[in-house]
Amino acid sequence: MPIFFLIVGILLIVVAVNDKIPELANLVKEDFKPSGSQPAFPVWIVAIFVIGSLGYIKAFKPVANAFLVLIVISMLLSNGGFFSQFTRAVEGR
């Protein structure tokens, strides 16, 4: 966890030095708004938290693990997911 806070701190320092705080704020704000048919980022976080919490109950652990895998696969294969964003980044758009 300290490494995470170190990385976030370095990121914020670099953003502040380059005077890009409004751009960073807009990027973060866009992550929390739903886009088209895609749910907003907090919806995914709540879903992962609830299913992960069910995994602490011994009887629900296999089911919770299966649902977590299903969520990760759906995030990767969705239209705005990993592969489309990766190809867009490689093409330079």
N, C-alpha and C positions, 0 to 999 in steps of 0.2 A: 504494500500500500504506500509506503514512503516513496517508492520509485514513481508511482503514478502522480503523487503530488509534486514531486520534483520535475517531472516532464510537463505537467500543467503549468507550474510556475515559470519554467523556462519559456514555454510557449507564450504565456502572457507577457513576459518581459520582452521577447522578440517582437510581438505584435505592438506593444506600447512604443518601443524604440523606433519601429518603422511607421508609426502613426497610422495603423490600420485597424484601430479599435472598432470604428463603425462597420467596416467590412466583416470583421469577425462576429460582431453582434448580429448582423443580418444573416450570416451563414448559420449561426446557432438558432436564430429565430425561425428560419426556414425548416430546420430539422424537426421542430415541434409543431408545425402546421401540417395537416393532411394535404396530400397532393392527388387530386383526382380520386381514383378508387382505392388508393393506398392509404392505410390507416396512419395516424401520426406516430411518431417515435415513442411517446409515453405509453401508447396502447401496447406496443411490443414489450416494453419494460415491465408493465403490469402483468402481462400474460406470462412472461418468463418468470417473474417473481412468484406468482400464484402457483404455477406448475412446479417450480423449484421447491416451494414450501411444502407442497404435497409429497415431494420426494423424501422428506424427513419422516414420513409415516411409513413404517417398514412394508406394510401391505401394498401401498401405492407406489413404491419406488420403481418397479419395472414399467408401470404405466406412465409415470411422470417422466422417466428417461425416454420412453418412446415418443411422448408428446414434445419434449425438448428437441429431440432429433428432428421431428416433423417441423417444428418452428424454424430451426436452422435451415433445413432444406427448402422450406417455402420462402425464406428470406433470400437465399441464394438464387433460386429459380424464378423469382417474381420478375415482372416486366421492368421495374425500376431497380432491380436487385444488383447483385455483385457483378454478374457477367456483362450486363448491358453497360453498367457504369465503368467497368474495366476496359471494355472495347472502346467506349467513348473517350476515356483518358488516353489510351494508346494511340487512337487516331488524332488526338489533339483538338477535339471539339469542345 
